[in-house]
Amino acid sequence: MISATSNVAASETDTTARGPLVLLLVSALGWLLVSGVLALIATIQLHTPAFMAACPWLTYGHTQAVQETAAVYGWAANAAFAVSLWILGRLGGAPLRGLGLLTVGTVFWNLGVAIGIVCIMLGETTAVPFLQMPGYIHPLLLVAYGAIAVPGVLAWTGRRQRATFASQWYAVAAIFLFPWLYSAAQVMLLAAPLRGVGQAVVAAWFAQNLMSLWLVPTSLAAAYYLVPKLSGRVIANYDFAPHGFWALLFFGAWTGTRHLIGGPLPAWIPTVGIVTTLVLLFHYVIVALNLRAGLGGGRGNVVLGFVSFGLAAYLLGGLLDAVFSFRVFAEVVQFTFFPVAQYRLAFTGGYSFLVFGAIYYLAPRITGIVWPSPGLIRAHFGLAVLGTVITVVSLATAGWVQGKALGDPATTFTAIAAATRPWLLGATAGEAILLFGNIVLTVHFVRLQAATVCPAWGSISTLEASAS
Protein backbone atom coordinates (compact mmCIF):
# COMPACT_ATOMS: atom_id res chain seq x y z
CA MET A 1 0.00 0.00 0.00
CA ILE A 2 1.06 3.63 -0.36
CA SER A 3 2.22 5.55 2.65
CA ALA A 4 2.69 9.30 2.67
CA THR A 5 5.19 9.27 5.50
CA SER A 6 8.58 10.82 4.81
CA ASN A 7 10.57 8.73 7.24
CA VAL A 8 10.74 5.07 8.20
CA ALA A 9 11.88 3.51 11.43
CA ALA A 10 15.64 3.05 11.55
CA SER A 11 16.73 0.93 14.49
CA GLU A 12 20.11 1.05 16.18
CA THR A 13 21.03 -2.07 14.22
CA ASP A 14 20.43 -0.19 10.98
CA THR A 15 22.06 3.14 11.79
CA THR A 16 25.21 1.61 13.31
CA ALA A 17 26.00 -0.33 10.13
CA ARG A 18 24.82 2.37 7.70
CA GLY A 19 28.24 3.28 6.29
CA PRO A 20 29.53 -0.25 5.51
CA LEU A 21 26.17 -1.41 4.16
CA VAL A 22 25.86 1.62 1.87
CA LEU A 23 29.42 0.95 0.65
CA LEU A 24 28.43 -2.63 -0.20
CA LEU A 25 25.28 -1.49 -2.02
CA VAL A 26 27.11 1.22 -3.97
CA SER A 27 29.73 -1.35 -5.02
CA ALA A 28 27.02 -3.83 -6.01
CA LEU A 29 25.14 -1.34 -8.17
CA GLY A 30 28.35 -0.15 -9.82
CA TRP A 31 29.24 -3.69 -10.83
CA LEU A 32 25.63 -4.29 -11.90
CA LEU A 33 25.97 -1.53 -14.50
CA VAL A 34 29.38 -2.78 -15.64
CA SER A 35 28.09 -6.33 -16.07
CA GLY A 36 24.99 -5.03 -17.88
CA VAL A 37 27.06 -3.11 -20.44
CA LEU A 38 29.31 -6.13 -20.99
CA ALA A 39 26.33 -8.49 -21.28
CA LEU A 40 24.90 -6.26 -24.00
CA ILE A 41 28.22 -6.21 -25.89
CA ALA A 42 28.64 -10.00 -25.57
CA THR A 43 25.11 -10.66 -26.82
CA ILE A 44 25.63 -8.39 -29.83
CA GLN A 45 28.82 -10.31 -30.65
CA LEU A 46 26.85 -13.57 -30.78
CA HIS A 47 24.97 -12.46 -33.92
CA THR A 48 27.44 -9.83 -35.19
CA PRO A 49 30.95 -11.24 -34.61
CA ALA A 50 32.62 -8.19 -36.16
CA PHE A 51 31.30 -5.94 -33.39
CA MET A 52 34.26 -4.63 -31.34
CA ALA A 53 36.53 -7.08 -33.17
CA ALA A 54 39.15 -4.37 -33.66
CA CYS A 55 39.53 -4.02 -29.88
CA PRO A 56 41.51 -7.02 -28.55
CA TRP A 57 40.40 -6.27 -24.97
CA LEU A 58 36.75 -6.71 -25.94
CA THR A 59 36.70 -9.80 -28.11
CA TYR A 60 33.91 -12.19 -27.20
CA GLY A 61 36.11 -14.44 -25.07
CA HIS A 62 37.28 -11.50 -22.96
CA THR A 63 33.87 -9.84 -22.82
CA GLN A 64 32.03 -12.96 -21.70
CA ALA A 65 34.59 -13.78 -19.01
CA VAL A 66 34.65 -10.23 -17.67
CA GLN A 67 30.86 -9.98 -17.70
CA GLU A 68 30.53 -13.23 -15.79
CA THR A 69 33.10 -12.11 -13.21
CA ALA A 70 31.56 -8.65 -12.76
CA ALA A 71 28.07 -10.11 -12.39
CA VAL A 72 28.94 -12.85 -9.88
CA TYR A 73 31.82 -11.43 -7.85
CA GLY A 74 30.86 -7.79 -8.29
CA TRP A 75 27.10 -7.34 -8.28
CA ALA A 76 25.92 -10.63 -6.74
CA ALA A 77 28.63 -10.90 -4.07
CA ASN A 78 28.39 -7.34 -2.75
CA ALA A 79 24.59 -7.47 -2.73
CA ALA A 80 24.67 -10.87 -0.97
CA PHE A 81 27.00 -9.51 1.70
CA ALA A 82 24.77 -6.49 2.36
CA VAL A 83 21.49 -8.42 2.47
CA SER A 84 22.81 -11.32 4.58
CA LEU A 85 24.52 -9.10 7.14
CA TRP A 86 21.52 -6.78 7.45
CA ILE A 87 19.13 -9.69 7.98
CA LEU A 88 21.41 -11.34 10.55
CA GLY A 89 21.77 -8.04 12.40
CA ARG A 90 18.04 -7.38 12.39
CA LEU A 91 17.04 -10.87 13.51
CA GLY A 92 19.93 -11.12 15.95
CA GLY A 93 18.52 -8.14 17.83
CA ALA A 94 21.85 -6.37 18.30
CA PRO A 95 23.95 -3.90 16.28
CA LEU A 96 26.47 -5.50 13.94
CA ARG A 97 30.00 -5.74 15.32
CA GLY A 98 33.31 -5.83 13.49
CA LEU A 99 32.29 -3.05 11.11
CA GLY A 100 35.88 -1.90 10.63
CA LEU A 101 36.79 -5.32 9.29
CA LEU A 102 33.68 -5.23 7.10
CA THR A 103 34.74 -1.92 5.53
CA VAL A 104 38.32 -3.04 4.94
CA GLY A 105 37.17 -6.38 3.55
CA THR A 106 34.73 -4.67 1.18
CA VAL A 107 37.44 -2.36 -0.16
CA PHE A 108 39.89 -5.19 -0.77
CA TRP A 109 37.23 -7.50 -2.22
CA ASN A 110 36.26 -4.94 -4.85
CA LEU A 111 39.89 -4.03 -5.46
CA GLY A 112 40.64 -7.70 -6.07
CA VAL A 113 37.70 -8.05 -8.47
CA ALA A 114 38.79 -4.92 -10.37
CA ILE A 115 42.38 -6.16 -10.69
CA GLY A 116 41.14 -9.59 -11.76
CA ILE A 117 38.95 -8.08 -14.47
CA VAL A 118 41.85 -6.01 -15.83
CA CYS A 119 43.97 -9.16 -15.91
CA ILE A 120 41.26 -11.05 -17.81
CA MET A 121 41.08 -8.26 -20.38
CA LEU A 122 44.87 -8.49 -20.77
CA GLY A 123 44.55 -12.21 -21.52
CA GLU A 124 45.41 -13.66 -18.08
CA THR A 125 42.40 -15.88 -17.62
CA THR A 126 42.10 -19.42 -16.30
CA ALA A 127 39.25 -20.28 -18.75
CA VAL A 128 37.47 -22.03 -15.85
CA PRO A 129 33.80 -20.95 -15.64
CA PHE A 130 33.19 -18.68 -12.64
CA LEU A 131 36.92 -18.82 -11.78
CA GLN A 132 38.12 -16.73 -14.71
CA MET A 133 40.40 -14.44 -12.69
CA PRO A 134 44.11 -15.39 -12.45
CA GLY A 135 45.04 -17.75 -9.62
CA TYR A 136 46.95 -15.13 -7.67
CA ILE A 137 43.78 -13.00 -7.23
CA HIS A 138 41.73 -15.66 -5.46
CA PRO A 139 43.70 -15.75 -2.16
CA LEU A 140 43.16 -12.00 -1.84
CA LEU A 141 39.42 -12.49 -2.27
CA LEU A 142 39.36 -15.27 0.32
CA VAL A 143 41.11 -13.09 2.90
CA ALA A 144 38.80 -10.16 2.11
CA TYR A 145 35.81 -12.48 2.40
CA GLY A 146 36.99 -13.59 5.83
CA ALA A 147 36.95 -9.97 7.00
CA ILE A 148 33.50 -9.37 5.50
CA ALA A 149 32.07 -12.49 7.13
CA VAL A 150 33.16 -11.57 10.67
CA PRO A 151 30.12 -9.34 11.44
CA GLY A 152 27.79 -12.07 10.19
CA VAL A 153 29.41 -14.72 12.37
CA LEU A 154 29.31 -12.39 15.39
CA ALA A 155 25.65 -11.56 14.72
CA TRP A 156 24.82 -15.27 14.64
CA THR A 157 26.83 -16.32 17.70
CA GLY A 158 25.89 -13.20 19.70
CA ARG A 159 22.18 -13.12 18.93
CA ARG A 160 19.98 -12.17 21.87
CA GLN A 161 17.51 -15.02 21.55
CA ARG A 162 18.07 -18.73 21.02
CA ALA A 163 15.10 -19.18 18.72
CA THR A 164 16.08 -18.79 15.07
CA PHE A 165 14.27 -18.19 11.79
CA ALA A 166 14.58 -19.62 8.29
CA SER A 167 16.13 -16.38 7.04
CA GLN A 168 18.97 -16.84 9.52
CA TRP A 169 19.55 -20.46 8.50
CA TYR A 170 19.93 -19.58 4.84
CA ALA A 171 22.06 -16.49 5.48
CA VAL A 172 24.47 -18.34 7.80
CA ALA A 173 24.66 -21.29 5.38
CA ALA A 174 25.68 -18.92 2.59
CA ILE A 175 28.36 -17.31 4.78
CA PHE A 176 29.98 -20.63 5.72
CA LEU A 177 29.54 -22.54 2.44
CA PHE A 178 31.13 -20.01 0.09
CA PRO A 179 34.73 -20.23 1.43
CA TRP A 180 34.53 -24.03 1.34
CA LEU A 181 33.33 -24.08 -2.27
CA TYR A 182 35.74 -21.38 -3.38
CA SER A 183 38.86 -22.77 -1.73
CA ALA A 184 38.14 -26.36 -2.80
CA ALA A 185 37.68 -25.31 -6.41
CA GLN A 186 40.89 -23.27 -6.34
CA VAL A 187 42.90 -26.23 -5.07
CA MET A 188 41.43 -28.84 -7.42
CA LEU A 189 41.28 -26.65 -10.54
CA LEU A 190 44.11 -24.12 -10.19
CA ALA A 191 46.67 -24.82 -7.45
CA ALA A 192 46.91 -28.61 -7.81
CA PRO A 193 44.59 -29.38 -10.74
CA LEU A 194 43.09 -32.82 -11.11
CA ARG A 195 43.92 -34.79 -14.21
CA GLY A 196 41.69 -35.48 -17.19
CA VAL A 197 37.94 -35.50 -16.81
CA GLY A 198 38.24 -34.96 -13.07
CA GLN A 199 38.60 -31.27 -13.86
CA ALA A 200 35.29 -31.27 -15.72
CA VAL A 201 33.54 -32.89 -12.75
CA VAL A 202 34.92 -30.36 -10.26
CA ALA A 203 34.20 -27.42 -12.60
CA ALA A 204 30.57 -28.56 -13.01
CA TRP A 205 30.28 -29.09 -9.24
CA PHE A 206 31.63 -25.61 -8.47
CA ALA A 207 29.63 -23.77 -11.12
CA GLN A 208 26.36 -25.30 -9.93
CA ASN A 209 27.07 -24.91 -6.22
CA LEU A 210 28.15 -21.31 -6.53
CA MET A 211 24.51 -20.70 -7.37
CA SER A 212 22.81 -23.45 -5.33
CA LEU A 213 24.78 -23.16 -2.09
CA TRP A 214 25.76 -19.50 -2.03
CA LEU A 215 23.54 -17.19 -4.05
CA VAL A 216 20.31 -19.16 -3.68
CA PRO A 217 20.52 -19.32 0.16
CA THR A 218 21.11 -15.56 0.22
CA SER A 219 18.09 -14.85 -1.96
CA LEU A 220 15.91 -17.26 0.03
CA ALA A 221 17.01 -15.57 3.25
CA ALA A 222 15.66 -12.36 1.76
CA ALA A 223 12.45 -14.05 0.61
CA TYR A 224 11.70 -15.65 3.98
CA TYR A 225 12.26 -12.29 5.66
CA LEU A 226 10.38 -10.09 3.19
CA VAL A 227 7.26 -12.11 2.39
CA PRO A 228 5.69 -11.91 5.88
CA LYS A 229 6.81 -8.29 6.25
CA LEU A 230 5.37 -7.14 2.92
CA SER A 231 2.28 -9.33 2.75
CA GLY A 232 1.31 -9.02 6.43
CA ARG A 233 0.82 -12.79 6.63
CA VAL A 234 2.71 -15.42 8.59
CA ILE A 235 4.69 -18.03 6.68
CA ALA A 236 2.41 -20.95 5.90
CA ASN A 237 3.45 -24.49 6.88
CA TYR A 238 6.50 -23.12 8.65
CA ASP A 239 7.20 -26.52 10.22
CA PHE A 240 8.24 -27.73 6.76
CA ALA A 241 10.89 -25.02 6.34
CA PRO A 242 13.76 -26.99 7.95
CA HIS A 243 13.16 -29.86 5.52
CA GLY A 244 13.41 -27.52 2.55
CA PHE A 245 16.59 -26.00 3.97
CA TRP A 246 18.39 -29.30 4.48
CA ALA A 247 17.15 -30.68 1.15
CA LEU A 248 18.80 -27.76 -0.63
CA LEU A 249 22.08 -28.16 1.24
CA PHE A 250 22.31 -31.91 0.80
CA PHE A 251 20.85 -32.55 -2.66
CA GLY A 252 21.76 -29.20 -4.22
CA ALA A 253 25.45 -30.02 -3.85
CA TRP A 254 25.16 -33.00 -6.20
CA THR A 255 23.16 -31.59 -9.11
CA GLY A 256 25.99 -30.05 -11.14
CA THR A 257 27.09 -33.27 -12.84
CA ARG A 258 23.88 -33.37 -14.87
CA HIS A 259 25.66 -31.00 -17.26
CA LEU A 260 28.15 -33.78 -18.14
CA ILE A 261 25.69 -36.09 -19.91
CA GLY A 262 27.45 -37.84 -22.79
CA GLY A 263 30.90 -36.90 -21.56
CA PRO A 264 33.90 -39.28 -21.35
CA LEU A 265 33.28 -40.35 -17.76
CA PRO A 266 31.35 -43.10 -15.94
CA ALA A 267 27.63 -42.94 -16.66
CA TRP A 268 26.77 -42.98 -12.95
CA ILE A 269 28.26 -39.52 -12.42
CA PRO A 270 25.77 -37.57 -14.60
CA THR A 271 23.05 -39.98 -13.41
CA VAL A 272 23.65 -38.84 -9.83
CA GLY A 273 23.18 -35.26 -11.03
CA ILE A 274 19.92 -36.14 -12.79
CA VAL A 275 18.49 -38.01 -9.79
CA THR A 276 19.39 -35.32 -7.25
CA THR A 277 17.94 -32.63 -9.53
CA LEU A 278 14.64 -34.52 -9.46
CA VAL A 279 14.80 -35.08 -5.70
CA LEU A 280 15.50 -31.38 -5.22
CA LEU A 281 11.96 -30.69 -6.43
CA PHE A 282 10.99 -31.51 -2.83
CA HIS A 283 12.82 -28.34 -1.78
CA TYR A 284 10.99 -26.24 -4.38
CA VAL A 285 7.62 -27.60 -3.27
CA ILE A 286 8.35 -26.60 0.33
CA VAL A 287 9.48 -23.12 -0.69
CA ALA A 288 6.28 -22.71 -2.70
CA LEU A 289 4.16 -23.88 0.26
CA ASN A 290 5.97 -21.62 2.71
CA LEU A 291 6.06 -18.49 0.58
CA ARG A 292 2.87 -18.77 -1.41
CA ALA A 293 1.69 -15.51 0.19
CA GLY A 294 4.44 -13.81 -1.82
CA LEU A 295 3.53 -15.47 -5.12
CA GLY A 296 1.18 -13.42 -7.26
CA GLY A 297 1.57 -10.43 -4.96
CA GLY A 298 2.60 -6.90 -5.78
CA ARG A 299 -0.73 -5.34 -6.69
CA GLY A 300 -0.45 -2.86 -3.84
CA ASN A 301 3.29 -2.97 -3.25
CA VAL A 302 5.88 -2.94 -6.01
CA VAL A 303 8.56 -4.26 -3.67
CA LEU A 304 6.42 -7.35 -3.10
CA GLY A 305 6.15 -7.52 -6.89
CA PHE A 306 9.93 -7.95 -7.12
CA VAL A 307 9.79 -10.73 -4.55
CA SER A 308 6.85 -12.39 -6.28
CA PHE A 309 8.53 -12.40 -9.69
CA GLY A 310 11.81 -13.62 -8.16
CA LEU A 311 10.10 -16.51 -6.40
CA ALA A 312 8.20 -17.46 -9.56
CA ALA A 313 11.43 -17.41 -11.58
CA TYR A 314 13.23 -19.48 -8.95
CA LEU A 315 10.52 -22.14 -8.87
CA LEU A 316 10.19 -22.22 -12.65
CA GLY A 317 13.97 -22.54 -12.98
CA GLY A 318 13.98 -25.54 -10.64
CA LEU A 319 11.23 -27.22 -12.66
CA LEU A 320 13.05 -26.61 -15.95
CA ASP A 321 16.28 -27.95 -14.48
CA ALA A 322 14.49 -31.18 -13.56
CA VAL A 323 12.75 -31.58 -16.93
CA PHE A 324 15.74 -30.79 -19.12
CA SER A 325 18.13 -32.91 -17.09
CA PHE A 326 16.59 -36.00 -18.72
CA ARG A 327 18.87 -37.37 -21.42
CA VAL A 328 16.19 -37.18 -24.10
CA PHE A 329 16.10 -33.38 -23.74
CA ALA A 330 19.73 -32.88 -22.76
CA GLU A 331 20.84 -34.48 -26.04
CA VAL A 332 19.10 -31.63 -27.87
CA VAL A 333 19.86 -28.56 -25.75
CA GLN A 334 23.03 -29.38 -23.80
CA PHE A 335 25.54 -27.52 -25.99
CA THR A 336 23.29 -24.68 -27.12
CA PHE A 337 22.03 -21.32 -25.89
CA PHE A 338 19.35 -23.10 -23.83
CA PRO A 339 21.53 -23.63 -20.71
CA VAL A 340 22.44 -19.94 -20.95
CA ALA A 341 18.72 -19.14 -20.83
CA GLN A 342 18.32 -21.37 -17.77
CA TYR A 343 21.20 -19.60 -16.06
CA ARG A 344 19.76 -16.18 -16.85
CA LEU A 345 16.37 -17.27 -15.50
CA ALA A 346 17.99 -18.42 -12.24
CA PHE A 347 20.46 -15.55 -11.86
CA THR A 348 18.60 -12.56 -13.27
CA GLY A 349 15.04 -13.72 -12.68
CA GLY A 350 15.49 -15.58 -9.41
CA TYR A 351 18.45 -14.19 -7.51
CA SER A 352 18.54 -10.59 -8.73
CA PHE A 353 14.82 -9.89 -8.34
CA LEU A 354 14.77 -11.16 -4.76
CA VAL A 355 17.82 -9.05 -3.96
CA PHE A 356 16.25 -6.03 -5.68
CA GLY A 357 13.28 -6.44 -3.34
CA ALA A 358 15.61 -6.66 -0.36
CA ILE A 359 17.48 -3.51 -1.43
CA TYR A 360 14.24 -1.57 -1.83
CA TYR A 361 13.21 -2.71 1.65
CA LEU A 362 16.44 -2.25 3.60
CA ALA A 363 17.84 0.94 2.03
CA PRO A 364 15.20 3.26 3.57
CA ARG A 365 15.70 1.58 6.92
CA ILE A 366 19.44 2.13 7.08
CA THR A 367 19.06 5.75 5.90
CA GLY A 368 15.79 6.64 7.67
CA ILE A 369 14.46 8.18 4.43
CA VAL A 370 11.91 6.70 2.02
CA TRP A 371 12.68 6.22 -1.67
CA PRO A 372 12.16 9.60 -3.39
CA SER A 373 10.12 8.35 -6.35
CA PRO A 374 7.61 5.46 -6.35
CA GLY A 375 7.41 5.97 -10.11
CA LEU A 376 11.05 5.04 -10.56
CA ILE A 377 10.49 1.85 -8.54
CA ARG A 378 7.61 0.92 -10.85
CA ALA A 379 9.70 1.83 -13.91
CA HIS A 380 12.55 -0.38 -12.74
CA PHE A 381 10.16 -3.24 -12.04
CA GLY A 382 8.52 -3.02 -15.46
CA LEU A 383 11.82 -2.74 -17.33
CA ALA A 384 13.42 -5.57 -15.34
CA VAL A 385 10.48 -7.94 -15.89
CA LEU A 386 10.24 -7.12 -19.60
CA GLY A 387 13.98 -7.41 -20.15
CA THR A 388 14.24 -10.70 -18.26
CA VAL A 389 11.31 -12.31 -20.07
CA ILE A 390 12.54 -11.24 -23.51
CA THR A 391 16.12 -12.34 -22.82
CA VAL A 392 15.23 -15.74 -21.36
CA VAL A 393 12.57 -16.60 -23.96
CA SER A 394 14.79 -15.49 -26.84
CA LEU A 395 17.83 -17.46 -25.64
CA ALA A 396 15.71 -20.54 -24.89
CA THR A 397 14.12 -20.48 -28.33
CA ALA A 398 17.49 -19.90 -30.00
CA GLY A 399 18.89 -22.85 -28.06
CA TRP A 400 16.05 -25.17 -29.05
CA VAL A 401 16.31 -24.17 -32.73
CA GLN A 402 20.07 -24.56 -32.56
CA GLY A 403 19.88 -27.98 -30.88
CA LYS A 404 17.38 -29.41 -33.36
CA ALA A 405 19.46 -28.13 -36.27
CA LEU A 406 22.70 -29.56 -34.87
CA GLY A 407 21.03 -32.97 -34.80
CA ASP A 408 20.47 -32.80 -38.55
CA PRO A 409 23.71 -33.66 -40.41
CA ALA A 410 22.39 -31.98 -43.55
CA THR A 411 22.18 -28.56 -41.88
CA THR A 412 25.25 -26.34 -42.20
CA PHE A 413 26.59 -24.09 -39.47
CA THR A 414 25.83 -21.11 -41.68
CA ALA A 415 22.18 -22.13 -41.79
CA ILE A 416 22.12 -22.64 -38.02
CA ALA A 417 23.57 -19.17 -37.46
CA ALA A 418 20.95 -17.68 -39.77
CA ALA A 419 18.14 -19.53 -37.97
CA THR A 420 19.21 -18.36 -34.51
CA ARG A 421 20.06 -14.76 -35.46
CA PRO A 422 16.51 -13.34 -35.04
CA TRP A 423 16.26 -14.81 -31.56
CA LEU A 424 19.69 -13.50 -30.62
CA LEU A 425 18.59 -10.07 -31.77
CA GLY A 426 15.66 -10.44 -29.40
CA ALA A 427 18.06 -11.35 -26.59
CA THR A 428 20.06 -8.22 -27.40
CA ALA A 429 16.93 -6.11 -27.03
CA GLY A 430 16.23 -7.79 -23.70
CA GLU A 431 19.74 -7.05 -22.43
CA ALA A 432 19.36 -3.40 -23.45
CA ILE A 433 16.07 -3.13 -21.53
CA LEU A 434 17.64 -4.77 -18.48
CA LEU A 435 20.55 -2.33 -18.61
CA PHE A 436 18.18 0.63 -18.79
CA GLY A 437 16.25 -0.72 -15.79
CA ASN A 438 19.47 -1.09 -13.80
CA ILE A 439 20.40 2.49 -14.65
CA VAL A 440 17.03 3.59 -13.26
CA LEU A 441 17.73 1.71 -10.00
CA THR A 442 21.21 3.21 -9.67
CA VAL A 443 20.02 6.77 -10.30
CA HIS A 444 17.23 6.28 -7.78
CA PHE A 445 19.68 4.97 -5.18
CA VAL A 446 21.89 8.03 -5.72
CA ARG A 447 18.84 10.23 -5.16
CA LEU A 448 18.09 8.31 -1.95
CA GLN A 449 21.60 9.00 -0.66
CA ALA A 450 21.18 12.66 -1.53
CA ALA A 451 17.84 12.69 0.28
CA THR A 452 19.61 11.33 3.35
CA VAL A 453 21.76 14.46 3.34
CA CYS A 454 18.93 16.78 2.23
CA PRO A 455 15.76 15.33 3.83
CA ALA A 456 13.50 17.63 1.78
CA TRP A 457 13.32 14.88 -0.85
CA GLY A 458 12.04 12.51 1.80
CA SER A 459 8.63 14.16 1.77
CA ILE A 460 7.73 12.34 -1.42
CA SER A 461 5.48 9.35 -0.72
CA THR A 462 6.67 5.83 -1.42
CA LEU A 463 5.47 2.27 -1.30
CA GLU A 464 5.55 0.85 2.21
CA ALA A 465 3.89 -2.27 3.53
CA SER A 466 1.63 -1.98 6.51
CA ALA A 467 3.46 -4.91 8.09
CA SER A 468 6.91 -3.45 7.62
C-alpha positions, -999 to +999 in steps of 0.1 A: +000+000+000+011+036-004+022+056+026+027+093+027+052+093+055+086+108+048+106+087+072+107+051+082+119+035+114+156+031+116+167+009+145+201+010+162+210-021+142+204-002+110+221+031+118+252+016+133+260-003+101+248+024+077+282+033+063+295-002+055+262-014+042+259+016+019+294+009+006+284-026-002+253-015-020+271+012-040+297-013-050+270-038-060+251-013-082+283-001-098+292-037-108+256-043-119+260-015-145+294-028-156+281-063-161+250-050-179+271-031-204+293-061-210+263-085-213+249-063-240+282-062-259+286-100-256+251-107-268+256-084-298+288-103-306+268-136-308+250-125-339+274-098-352+309-112-346+326-082-362+313-059-334+343-046-313+365-071-332+392-044-337+395-040-299+415-070-285+404-063-250+367-067-259+367-098-281+339-122-272+361-144-251+373-115-230+339-098-228+320-130-217+346-138-190+347-102-177+309-100-177+305-132-158+331-121-132+316-087-128+281-101-124+289-129-099+318-114-079+309-078-083+271-073-083+259-106-067+286-109-041+284-073-028+246-075-027+247-109-010+270-095+017+248-065+024+215-084+025+228-113+046+245-091+071+215-068+074+191-097+080+214-113+106+218-080+124+180-074+124+170-109+135+199-111+159+185-081+178+219-064+183+239-039+163+265-055+139+300-057+153+333-058+135+323-031+111+359-019+106+368-053+093+337-052+071+347-019+055+383-030+049+372-064+035+347-047+012+374-024-002+399-052-008+372-075-022+363-049-048+399-040-055+406-077-061+377-080-085+388-049-104+424-062-107+411-096-118+390-081-145+418-060-158+440-092-159+413-110-178+411-083-204+449-085-208+446-122-215+454-137-181+424-159-176+421-194-163+393-203-187+375-220-158+338-209-156+332-187-126+369-188-118+381-167-147+404-144-127+441-154-124+450-178-096+469-151-077+438-130-072+417-157-055+437-158-022+432-120-018+394-125-023+394-153+003+411-131+029+388-102+021+358-125+024+370-136+058+370-100+070+335-094+055+321-125+071+332-116+107+301-093+114+278-121+102+294-147+124+293-124+154+257-116+147+248-153+146+268-163+177+259-132+197+222-131+189+200-122+219+175-150+216+181-187+210+151-192+187+161-188+151+143-182+118+146-196+083+161-164+070+190-168+095+196-205+085+199-196+048+221-165+055+245-183+078+247-213+054+257-189+026+284-173+048+300-206+057+295-225+024+311-200+001+347-202+014+345-240+013+333-241-023+357-214-034+389-228-017+381-264-028+377-253-064+409-233-063+429-262-051+414-288-074+413-267-105+441-241-102+467-248-074+469-286-078+446-294-107+431-328-111+439-348-142+417-355-172+379-355-168+382-350-131+386-313-139+353-313-157+335-329-127+349-304-103+342-274-126+306-286-130+303-291-092+316-256-085+296-238-111+264-253-099+271-249-062+281-213-065+245-207-074+228-234-053+248-232-021+258-195-020+235-172-040+203-192-037+205-193+002+211-156+002+181-148-020+159-173+000+170-156+033+157-124+018+125-140+006+117-156+040+123-123+057+104-101+032+073-121+024+057-119+059+068-083+062+054-071+029+023-093+028+013-090+064+008-128+066+027-154+086+047-180+067+024-210+059+034-245+069+065-231+086+072-265+102+082-277+068+109-250+063+138-270+079+132-299+055+134-275+025+166-260+040+184-293+045+171-307+012+188-278-006+221-282+012+223-319+008+209-325-027+218-292-042+255-300-038+252-330-062+232-316-091+260-301-111+271-333-128+239-334-149+257-310-173+281-338-181+257-361-199+275-378-228+309-369-216+339-393-214+333-404-178+314-431-159+276-429-167+268-430-130+283-395-124+258-376-146+231-400-134+236-388-098+232-353-110+199-361-128+185-380-098+194-353-073+179-326-095+146-345-095+148-351-057+155-314-052+120-307-064+110-315-028+128-283-018+110-262-044+076-276-033+083-266+003+095-231-007+063-227-027+042-239+003+060-216+027+061-185+006+029-188-014+017-155+002+044-138-018+035-155-051+012-134-073+016-104-050+026-069-058-007-053-067-004-029-038+033-030-033+059-029-060+086-043-037+064-074-031+062-075-069+099-080-071+098-107-046+069-124-063+085-124-097+118-136-082+101-165-064+082-175-096+114-174-116+132-195-089+105-221-089+102-222-127+140-225-130+140-255-106+112-272-127+130-266-159+163-280-145+145-312-136+127-316-169+157-308-191+181-329-171+166-360-187+189-374-214+162-372-241+161-334-237+197-329-228+208-345-260+191-316-279+199-286-258+230-294-238+255-275-260+233-247-271+220-213-259+194-231-238+215-236-207+224-199-209+187-191-208+183-214-178+212-196-161+198-162-169+164-173-155+180-184-122+205-156-119+186-126-133+150-137-127+155-156-094+185-142-075+185-106-087+148-099-083+148-112-048+178-091-040+162-060-057+133-064-033+156-067-004+175-035-014+142-016-018+132-027+017+164-023+036+178+009+020+152+033+036+157+016+069+194+021+071+191+057+059+158+066+077+145+082+044+119+067+020+127+062-017+122+096-034+101+083-064+076+055-063+074+060-101+111+050-106+105+018-085+076+009-109+097+018-139+125-004-127+102-032-120+085-030-155+118-027-173+134-056-153+105-079-159+102-071-196+140-074-201+142-107-183+113-123-201+125-112-235+161-123-228+152-157-214+126-166-240+148-155-268+178-175-256+157-205-249+141-205-283+175-199-300+189-228-281+160-252-291+163-242-327+201-246-326+199-280-309+174-294-334+195-281-363+227-296-349+210-330-348+205-328-386+237-337-404+224-320-435+222-286-419+252-263-422+266-241-395+258-211-417+222-221-418+221-226-380+236-192-375+209-177-398+181-195-380+192-184-345+201-148-355+165-133-350+163-148-316+197-135-306+186-101-318+157-104-294+181-113-266+201-082-274+169-061-270+162-078-237+197-071-224+194-034-234+161-031-215+176-048-185+205-023-186+182+006-188+163-007-158+195-011-138+204+025-146+170+036-133+177+017-100+212+032-097+200+068-103+172+063-078+197+050-052+219+080-057+188+102-052+181+083-019+216+090-007+212+127-015+178+127+003+196+113+033+218+145+033+189+168+022+158+153+038+135+176+018+133+149-008+120+125+018+086+142+018+077+123-014+055+093-007+067+058-014+055+023-013+056+009+022+039-023+035+016-020+065+035-049+081+069-034+076 
